[in-house]
Amino acid sequence: MYKTIRASVESDFEAVNREVVDQLYSNVPLVESIGHYIVEAGGKRMRPVLVLLSARACDIDNDAHVRLATVIEFIHTATLLHDDVVDMSTMRRGRPTANSQWNNPSSVLVGDFIYSRAFQLLVSLQNMRIMQIMADTTNRIAEGEVLQLINKHNVDVTEADYLRVIHNKTAILFEAAAQCGAILANSHQTVEHGLRDFGLHVGTAFQLIDDVLDYEGDSEKLGKNIGDDLAEGKPTLPLIYAMNNSDSNDAQLIRDSLKNGGLDSLDAIIGIVKRSGGLEYTRRLAEEQAEKARSCLGVLPDSRYRSALDTMAGFSIARTS
């Protein structure tokens, strides 16, 4: 399914890959080594593809969307480098994280370099409105990361608290990618806002499914360890739902595991989450978000790019990795 989505903008996507490699240049070898290491690990690159599809669906008549897609990918890459340090992760995209391959200080500082390179590229677009949106977006992402840190090991986190975190931490970059692609194409405000909302709903669905897969996915397909969220004491929606919809003994086991972190009770908690309906509930919310995303596409004329965006909404909930 995802190959079909990407195929609709294949030449643009290849141009983004070239731009990513070109813009990782540095006079400091360690910067290039870590930068290339994380970029070459692959990944779906849904966010830059969303920029390309949004701009093409709005009939852009230049190649500025390639540079914007590179900016979005660099911002996402920088957050991954920082996340892995904060979460003490050891595996990302099927291989050791940069911080475990080198060290935490190097990973953080190279993440800072990639962030700053993203804004250097952003300036070259000479679009103050996009600059404003991306500055606000990165600020909100940072807030989302802090909120998630505060919520770690907190058994009183509500569904509303969780949704606020995933909006700031994940969905908002999807939102900015789609909106800014439309702005680059000089689209009408109605189209711009429709695509902005599409990105928000797709990004939310994507993260909801990500949190489901942490309890029922395959570590080899996912490229990361199953149960990472539990080990880090993150109260994601499947756990929040299970705590509120299980008997007192099962709910207490989840609370104790969240407070203490680690994976000693992983198998038992996976069983509790499944019995409680937590995975089905989270999937249902993701499906609702995907349908909302699809409904936003009515602002666009029919085209293969609109069709690919519709397919992306479906992929956000159908994926297994």
C-alpha positions as CSV (number, residue, x, y, z in Angstrom):
1,M,0.0,0.0,0.0
2,Y,2.7,2.5,1.0
3,K,4.7,1.8,-2.2
4,T,1.7,2.8,-4.2
5,I,1.5,6.1,-2.3
6,R,5.2,6.9,-2.8
7,A,5.1,5.9,-6.5
8,S,2.8,8.8,-7.3
9,V,5.6,11.2,-6.4
10,E,8.6,8.9,-7.1
11,S,10.7,11.5,-8.9
12,D,10.1,14.1,-6.2
13,F,10.9,11.5,-3.6
14,E,14.2,10.7,-5.2
15,A,15.0,14.4,-5.4
16,V,14.3,14.7,-1.6
17,N,16.7,11.8,-1.0
18,R,19.4,13.5,-3.0
19,E,18.8,16.8,-1.2
20,V,18.9,15.1,2.2
21,V,22.3,13.6,1.5
22,D,23.6,16.9,0.0
23,Q,22.5,18.9,3.0
24,L,24.1,16.7,5.6
25,Y,27.5,18.1,4.6
26,S,29.7,19.3,7.5
27,N,33.4,20.0,8.1
28,V,33.1,17.9,11.2
29,P,33.3,14.2,10.3
30,L,31.2,13.0,13.3
31,V,28.3,15.1,12.2
32,E,28.2,13.5,8.8
33,S,28.7,10.0,10.2
34,I,25.8,10.2,12.6
35,G,23.6,12.1,10.2
36,H,24.1,9.6,7.4
37,Y,23.7,6.7,9.9
38,I,20.2,7.7,11.0
39,V,19.1,8.9,7.5
40,E,20.3,5.7,5.7
41,A,18.4,3.6,8.2
42,G,15.4,4.4,6.0
43,G,11.9,4.6,7.5
44,K,8.7,5.4,5.7
45,R,9.3,9.1,5.4
46,M,5.6,9.7,5.5
47,R,6.0,13.3,6.5
48,P,8.1,14.4,3.5
49,V,5.9,12.4,1.2
50,L,2.9,14.3,2.7
51,V,4.5,17.6,1.7
52,L,5.1,16.3,-1.8
53,L,1.5,15.0,-2.2
54,S,0.0,18.1,-0.7
55,A,1.9,20.4,-3.1
56,R,1.3,18.3,-6.1
57,A,-2.4,17.9,-5.3
58,C,-2.6,21.7,-5.3
59,D,-0.8,21.9,-8.7
60,I,2.5,23.4,-7.6
61,D,4.5,24.8,-10.5
62,N,8.0,24.7,-9.1
63,D,10.2,22.4,-7.1
64,A,10.2,24.3,-3.7
65,H,8.2,21.4,-2.2
66,V,11.4,19.2,-2.5
67,R,13.3,21.5,-0.2
68,L,10.4,21.8,2.2
69,A,10.1,18.0,2.3
70,T,13.8,17.9,3.2
71,V,13.2,20.4,6.0
72,I,10.4,18.3,7.4
73,E,12.5,15.1,7.3
74,F,15.4,16.9,9.0
75,I,13.2,18.1,11.8
76,H,11.8,14.6,12.3
77,T,15.3,13.1,12.2
78,A,16.5,15.5,14.9
79,T,13.6,14.6,17.1
80,L,14.4,10.9,16.7
81,L,18.0,11.5,17.8
82,H,16.9,13.4,20.9
83,D,14.1,11.0,21.7
84,D,16.4,8.0,21.7
85,V,18.6,9.7,24.3
86,V,15.7,10.8,26.5
87,D,14.1,7.3,26.3
88,M,17.4,5.5,26.5
89,S,16.4,3.4,23.5
90,T,18.8,0.9,22.0
91,M,17.0,0.0,18.7
92,R,15.6,2.1,15.9
93,R,14.6,0.9,12.5
94,G,16.0,-2.5,13.1
95,R,19.5,-1.5,14.1
96,P,21.3,0.1,17.1
97,T,20.3,3.7,17.8
98,A,22.8,6.5,17.2
99,N,23.3,7.1,20.9
100,S,24.1,3.4,21.6
101,Q,26.4,3.3,18.5
102,W,28.3,6.4,19.6
103,N,27.2,8.1,22.8
104,N,24.5,10.4,24.2
105,P,26.3,13.8,23.9
106,S,27.2,13.1,20.3
107,S,23.7,12.1,19.4
108,V,22.2,15.2,21.1
109,L,24.6,17.6,19.5
110,V,24.2,16.1,16.0
111,G,20.5,16.4,16.5
112,D,21.0,20.1,17.2
113,F,23.0,20.4,14.0
114,I,20.3,18.8,11.9
115,Y,17.6,21.0,13.5
116,S,19.6,24.1,12.7
117,R,20.3,22.9,9.1
118,A,16.5,22.5,8.7
119,F,16.0,26.2,9.5
120,Q,18.9,27.2,7.2
121,L,17.0,25.4,4.4
122,L,13.7,26.9,5.5
123,V,15.1,30.5,5.2
124,S,16.1,29.7,1.6
125,L,12.4,29.2,0.7
126,Q,11.8,32.9,1.6
127,N,8.3,32.4,2.8
128,M,7.6,34.1,6.1
129,R,4.3,32.4,6.6
130,I,5.9,28.9,6.4
131,M,8.7,30.1,8.6
132,Q,6.1,31.1,11.2
133,I,4.3,27.8,11.0
134,M,7.5,25.7,11.2
135,A,8.8,27.8,14.1
136,D,5.6,27.3,16.0
137,T,5.5,23.6,15.1
138,T,9.0,22.9,16.4
139,N,8.2,24.8,19.6
140,R,5.1,22.7,20.1
141,I,7.0,19.5,19.4
142,A,9.4,20.4,22.2
143,E,6.5,21.1,24.5
144,G,5.1,17.7,23.6
145,E,8.3,16.0,24.5
146,V,8.4,17.7,27.9
147,L,4.8,16.8,28.5
148,Q,5.6,13.2,27.7
149,L,8.6,13.3,30.1
150,I,6.4,14.7,32.9
151,N,3.8,12.0,32.3
152,K,6.3,9.2,32.6
153,H,5.4,6.8,35.5
154,N,2.2,8.9,36.1
155,V,-0.7,6.5,36.6
156,D,-3.2,9.4,36.7
157,V,-2.7,10.5,33.1
158,T,-6.1,10.8,31.4
159,E,-7.1,10.1,27.8
160,A,-7.2,13.9,27.2
161,D,-3.7,14.2,28.6
162,Y,-2.5,11.5,26.3
163,L,-4.2,13.0,23.2
164,R,-2.6,16.4,24.0
165,V,0.9,14.8,24.0
166,I,0.4,12.9,20.7
167,H,-0.9,16.0,19.0
168,N,2.1,18.1,20.0
169,K,4.7,15.3,19.7
170,T,3.6,13.6,16.5
171,A,0.5,14.9,14.7
172,I,1.5,18.5,14.5
173,L,4.4,17.8,12.2
174,F,2.0,15.9,9.8
175,E,-0.3,18.9,10.1
176,A,2.5,21.4,9.2
177,A,3.7,19.2,6.3
178,A,0.3,19.1,4.6
179,Q,-0.5,22.8,5.3
180,C,2.8,24.1,4.1
181,G,2.7,22.0,1.0
182,A,-0.5,23.8,0.1
183,I,0.9,27.2,1.0
184,L,3.8,26.7,-1.3
185,A,1.4,26.0,-4.2
186,N,-0.5,29.3,-3.4
187,S,-3.7,27.5,-2.6
188,H,-6.9,29.1,-1.4
189,Q,-7.3,29.2,2.3
190,T,-10.1,26.6,2.2
191,V,-7.8,24.1,0.6
192,E,-4.9,25.0,2.9
193,H,-7.0,24.5,6.0
194,G,-8.5,21.2,4.6
195,L,-5.0,19.8,4.1
196,R,-3.9,21.1,7.5
197,D,-6.7,19.2,9.1
198,F,-6.0,16.1,7.0
199,G,-2.4,16.1,8.3
200,L,-3.6,16.4,11.9
201,H,-6.0,13.5,11.6
202,V,-3.6,11.2,9.7
203,G,-0.8,12.0,12.2
204,T,-3.1,11.2,15.1
205,A,-4.2,7.9,13.6
206,F,-0.5,7.1,12.9
207,Q,0.5,7.6,16.5
208,L,-2.5,5.7,17.9
209,I,-1.6,2.7,15.8
210,D,2.0,3.1,16.8
211,D,0.9,2.7,20.4
212,V,-1.2,-0.4,19.5
213,L,1.8,-2.0,17.8
214,D,3.9,-1.6,20.9
215,Y,1.7,-4.3,22.4
216,E,0.8,-6.6,19.5
217,G,3.4,-5.9,16.8
218,D,6.4,-7.8,15.7
219,S,9.8,-6.4,16.8
220,E,11.5,-7.5,13.6
221,K,8.9,-5.7,11.5
222,L,8.7,-2.7,13.8
223,G,12.5,-2.3,14.0
224,K,12.3,-1.7,17.7
225,N,11.6,-3.7,20.9
226,I,8.1,-4.7,21.8
227,G,7.0,-3.1,25.1
228,D,9.3,-0.1,24.9
229,D,6.5,2.2,26.1
230,L,5.9,0.1,29.2
231,A,9.6,-0.3,29.9
232,E,9.9,3.5,29.8
233,G,6.8,4.1,32.0
234,K,4.8,5.8,29.3
235,P,1.0,5.7,29.9
236,T,-0.2,5.3,26.3
237,L,-3.9,4.9,25.5
238,P,-4.0,1.1,25.5
239,L,-2.7,1.2,29.1
240,I,-4.9,4.1,30.2
241,Y,-8.0,2.3,28.8
242,A,-7.0,-1.0,30.5
243,M,-6.4,0.6,33.8
244,N,-9.9,2.1,33.7
245,N,-11.6,-1.0,32.4
246,S,-10.0,-4.0,34.3
247,D,-10.6,-5.5,37.7
248,S,-8.7,-4.0,40.7
249,N,-5.9,-6.6,40.6
250,D,-5.1,-6.2,36.9
251,A,-5.4,-2.4,37.1
252,Q,-3.0,-2.4,40.1
253,L,-0.4,-4.5,38.2
254,I,-0.5,-2.0,35.3
255,R,0.0,0.9,37.8
256,D,2.9,-0.8,39.5
257,S,4.6,-1.5,36.2
258,L,4.1,2.0,35.0
259,K,5.5,3.4,38.2
260,N,8.5,1.1,38.2
261,G,9.2,0.7,34.5
262,G,10.9,-2.4,33.1
263,L,9.4,-5.4,31.4
264,D,9.1,-7.9,34.2
265,S,5.3,-8.1,33.8
266,L,5.2,-7.5,30.0
267,D,3.4,-10.7,29.1
268,A,0.8,-10.4,31.8
269,I,0.1,-6.8,30.9
270,I,-0.2,-7.6,27.2
271,G,-2.9,-10.1,28.2
272,I,-4.7,-7.5,30.4
273,V,-4.6,-4.9,27.7
274,K,-6.1,-7.4,25.2
275,R,-8.8,-8.6,27.6
276,S,-9.8,-5.1,28.5
277,G,-10.4,-4.1,24.9
278,G,-7.7,-1.5,25.1
279,L,-6.3,-2.3,21.7
280,E,-9.7,-2.4,20.0
281,Y,-10.6,0.9,21.6
282,T,-7.4,2.5,20.4
283,R,-7.8,1.1,16.9
284,R,-11.4,2.4,16.8
285,L,-10.2,5.9,17.6
286,A,-7.5,5.6,14.9
287,E,-10.1,4.5,12.4
288,E,-12.3,7.5,13.3
289,Q,-9.3,9.8,12.7
290,A,-8.6,8.2,9.4
291,E,-12.2,8.8,8.3
292,K,-12.0,12.4,9.4
293,A,-8.8,12.7,7.3
294,R,-10.6,11.3,4.3
295,S,-13.5,13.8,4.7
296,C,-11.0,16.7,4.5
297,L,-10.0,15.8,1.0
298,G,-13.2,17.1,-0.5
299,V,-11.4,20.5,-0.9
300,L,-9.2,19.0,-3.6
301,P,-10.0,18.2,-7.2
302,D,-9.7,14.6,-8.4
303,S,-6.1,13.6,-9.2
304,R,-3.7,10.7,-8.6
305,Y,-2.3,12.8,-5.7
306,R,-5.6,13.1,-4.0
307,S,-6.1,9.4,-4.4
308,A,-2.7,8.8,-2.9
309,L,-3.6,11.0,0.1
310,D,-6.8,8.9,0.5
311,T,-4.6,5.8,0.5
312,M,-2.3,7.3,3.0
313,A,-5.2,7.7,5.4
314,G,-6.0,4.0,5.0
315,F,-2.3,3.1,5.4
316,S,-2.1,5.0,8.7
317,I,-4.4,2.4,10.3
318,A,-3.6,-0.7,8.3
319,R,0.2,-0.7,8.8
320,T,2.0,-3.4,10.8
321,S,5.3,-1.6,11.2
